[in-house]
């Protein structure tokens, strides 16, 4: 077997001019040859895409992200397939497992939580498999920030409130302090900041924001297990959310949303539905 790191290094060294021809010949959502890396969505089985459902229902082997994927989804759509959790397995174990099953003629799918494009660590698995001669592709899913936004009955972008969205995570084992830009995003004012993988660090993150001079009354919402049956919402501000989250005892699987959009506060009517989009046509008709 090719060393996974060697496969990653070889892939990243390929010049841009030699891009994979599948990029221009295949589209997202198109069922292709090989092992699909499917976004299972945030939790509710109904939020798995149609294509994702077709693929997992047809699978002989589903390699999934353990407890991050709702067991109801696995029971409903994958009951007839062999199931293997990827929790605790490294690339050196996962890649041969999927490769051998694929080469044996089994229909294999890799099921990630949310969307593989957001903190999914999918590409390194895909590159390692490709270097073993196994084709792969991505099937998008619904990321937890979108499920949290739906639960909060708001938008991550709101006219007059937030023109931008930042997907980020706090400093810790996988992110050095100088790579943590949460304070910069919050400081921009018109950004909705969505923090992944950081429930354990919310209190510390909020303390840093206050120490850096950010408004302690800035709204913060934490949605635990967005779209799951045990979903919970904890709301507060930069000053209060850390203590409230600590009292609730949630340590993982929660989305933290910072900014006025979390409360749907003070937004303005958009241009799209105030007649602006039709003014040009009306003026042209008047000229006629």
NORVEN-V463943 format. One line per field, one symbol per residue. ss: DSSP state (A for helix, B for strand, O for the rest). Layout:
ss: ???
//
This chain:
ss: OOOAAAAAAAAAOOOAAAOOOAAAAOOOOOOOOOBBBBBOBOOOAAAOOAAAAAAAAOOOBBBBOAAAOOAAAAAAAOOOOBBBBOOOOOAAAAAAAAAAAAAOOOOBBBBBOBOOOOOOOAAAAAAAAAOOOOOBBBBOOOOAAAAAAAAOOOOOOBOOOBOBBBBBOOOOOOOOAAAOOAAAAAAOOOBBBBBOOOAAAAAAAAAAAAAOOOOOOOBBBBBBOOOOOOOBBBBBBOOOAAAAAAAAOOOOOBBBBBOAAAAOOOOOOOOOOOOAAAAAAAAAAAAO
//
